[in-house]
């Protein structure tokens, strides 16, 4: 398996050309940042969360992103309605199982969603993906402080069980799909000092999946692009506040040539 960087770059170009509508039920703490990030890359965000309207909203969207960040019964019901509707309409669905394992409610909710919704991509940190693979994981707040040592094998388990491409976020991001796996080294430690960068990445994956049918290619492209934007933002940001502003600017300004020359991706074996 080789890396076709040109193909990854074309996904970004398609997002900016087609401006896909991405319906996102996300963490209320970060919803504004997620919306702004989608706007910055050229996508069209819709943030509806009421169960009374989500099915209708999904019918006009090109992709669906479900983020467990701040769950409550109404929001979970909306996620199930939106996810099932997207499946019926053959729209790609991205899942971010934030905090799975931190409480019985979150763990049961993830199991319920996985049993009813088919996902194109699942993104989480090592503790969240480790918990989903039943290999263990520990969160402190939103941070993964412990997880399985075999990250590739853990991501592969979740991918095989769900049929989804799995993105395992960390110092080096892993993108694992059916008989394919990339390691992406783009990124910067400042990204971990801003709440919501994971939520933003999941939404960007949704935008990329909206224009690229191969979920592995879409996820790999989104992960590398977002990590590279973080690197560019770190050149301008002096702390979390200025970095966050610079990140939105980088998402908007990063060119195809920047992407082509800056992507740090290697093939790995699972």
Residue pairs with C-beta under 8 A, 6 or more apart in sequence:
1 179
1 180
1 267
2 267
3 182
3 265
3 266
3 267
5 259
5 260
5 263
5 265
6 260
7 217
7 221
8 217
8 220
8 221
8 224
8 225
8 259
8 263
8 265
9 221
9 256
9 259
9 260
11 208
11 211
11 212
11 217
11 218
11 221
11 222
12 41
12 208
12 221
12 225
12 256
12 259
13 256
14 211
14 212
15 41
15 42
15 43
15 207
15 208
15 210
15 211
16 41
16 42
17 42
18 62
18 210
18 211
19 42
19 43
19 44
20 43
20 44
20 62
20 63
20 207
20 210
20 211
21 43
21 44
21 45
21 46
21 60
21 61
21 62
21 63
21 210
22 38
22 43
22 44
22 45
22 46
22 61
22 62
22 63
22 64
22 65
22 203
22 206
22 207
22 210
23 46
23 47
23 48
23 54
23 57
23 58
23 61
23 63
23 64
23 65
23 82
23 86
24 31
24 34
24 35
24 38
24 45
24 46
24 47
24 64
24 65
24 67
24 203
24 206
25 47
25 48
25 49
25 54
25 65
25 66
25 67
25 75
25 78
25 79
25 82
26 34
26 47
26 65
26 67
26 69
26 96
26 199
26 202
26 203
27 34
27 67
27 69
27 70
27 98
27 196
27 199
28 69
28 70
29 69
29 70
29 195
29 196
30 69
30 195
30 196
30 199
30 200
31 47
33 196
33 199
33 200
33 244
34 45
34 47
34 67
34 196
34 199
34 200
34 203
35 45
35 47
36 248
37 200
37 203
37 204
37 247
37 248
37 251
38 44
38 45
38 203
38 204
38 207
39 45
40 248
40 249
40 251
40 252
41 204
41 207
41 251
41 252
43 207
43 210
45 203
46 57
46 60
46 61
48 54
48 57
49 74
49 75
49 78
50 74
50 78
51 74
51 77
51 78
51 81
54 78
54 81
54 82
54 85
55 81
55 82
55 85
57 82
58 64
58 82
58 85
58 86
58 89
58 91
59 85
59 89
61 86
61 91
62 91
62 210
62 211
63 86
63 91
63 92
63 93
63 94
63 206
63 207
63 209
63 210
64 82
64 83
64 86
64 91
64 92
64 93
64 94
64 206
65 93
65 94
65 96
65 202
65 203
65 205
65 206
66 79
66 82
66 83
66 93
66 94
66 95
66 96
66 113
66 117
67 96
67 98
67 199
67 202
67 203
68 79
68 95
68 96
68 97
68 98
68 99
68 100
68 106
68 109
68 110
69 96
69 98
69 99
69 199
71 105
71 106
71 109
76 109
76 112
76 113
79 113
79 117
80 112
80 113
80 116
80 117
83 93
83 113
83 116
83 117
84 116
84 117
86 92
86 93
86 117
87 93
87 117
87 118
91 210
92 120
92 121
92 206
92 209
92 210
92 215
92 218
93 117
93 118
93 119
93 120
94 119
94 120
94 121
94 122
94 123
94 202
94 203
94 205
94 206
94 209
95 113
95 114
95 117
95 119
95 121
95 122
95 123
95 164
96 122
96 123
96 124
96 198
96 199
96 202
97 106
97 110
97 122
97 124
97 128
97 132
98 106
98 124
98 128
98 142
98 198
98 199
99 106
99 128
99 139
99 142
100 106
100 107
100 110
100 124
100 128
100 131
100 132
101 107
101 127
101 128
101 131
101 137
101 138
101 139
102 139
107 131
110 132
114 162
118 163
119 162
119 163
119 164
120 164
120 165
120 209
120 215
120 218
121 164
121 165
121 166
121 167
121 205
121 206
121 209
121 215
121 218
121 219
122 129
122 132
122 158
122 159
122 162
122 164
122 165
122 166
122 167
123 166
123 167
123 168
123 169
123 198
123 201
123 202
123 205
123 219
124 132
124 167
124 168
124 169
125 143
125 144
125 147
125 168
125 169
125 170
125 198
126 137
126 144
126 147
126 148
126 151
126 154
126 168
126 170
127 137
127 138
127 139
127 144
127 145
127 146
127 147
128 137
128 139
128 144
129 137
129 147
129 151
129 154
129 155
129 158
129 166
129 168
130 136
130 137
130 147
130 148
130 154
131 137
132 158
133 148
133 154
133 155
133 157
133 158
133 161
134 157
135 147
135 148
135 150
135 154
135 157
136 146
136 147
136 148
137 144
137 146
137 147
137 148
138 144
138 145
138 146
138 147
139 145
142 195
142 198
143 192
144 170
147 154
148 154
151 168
151 170
151 174
152 174
152 176
152 181
152 268
152 270
153 270
154 168
155 166
155 168
155 174
155 176
155 181
155 270
156 166
156 176
156 181
156 270
158 164
158 166
159 165
159 166
159 176
159 177
159 178
164 215
165 175
165 176
165 177
165 215
165 216
165 218
165 219
166 174
166 175
166 176
166 177
167 173
167 174
167 175
167 176
167 201
167 205
167 219
167 223
168 174
168 176
169 198
169 201
171 187
172 183
172 184
172 185
173 183
173 184
173 186
173 187
173 223
173 227
174 181
174 182
174 183
174 184
174 268
175 181
175 182
175 183
175 184
175 216
175 219
175 220
175 223
176 270
177 215
177 216
177 219
178 216
180 216
181 267
181 268
181 269
181 270
182 220
182 265
182 266
182 267
182 268
183 265
183 266
183 268
184 220
184 223
184 224
184 227
184 263
184 264
184 265
185 227
185 264
185 265
185 266
186 223
186 224
186 226
186 227
186 228
186 230
186 231
186 262
186 263
186 264
186 265
187 226
187 227
187 230
187 231
188 227
188 230
188 231
188 233
188 234
190 230
190 233
190 234
190 237
190 240
190 243
191 197
191 227
191 230
191 247
193 240
193 243
194 240
194 243
194 244
194 247
197 230
197 247
200 226
201 222
201 223
201 226
204 222
204 225
204 226
204 251
205 218
205 219
205 222
205 223
207 222
208 218
208 219
208 221
208 222
208 225
209 215
209 218
209 219
209 222
211 218
212 218
212 221
220 265
224 259
224 263
224 264
224 265
225 254
225 259
225 263
226 251
227 264
228 254
228 258
228 259
228 262
228 263
229 247
229 250
229 251
229 254
230 247
230 250
231 262
232 246
232 250
232 253
232 254
232 258
233 243
233 246
233 247
233 249
233 250
234 243
234 246
235 246
236 242
236 243
236 246
236 249
237 243
237 244
237 245
237 246
237 247
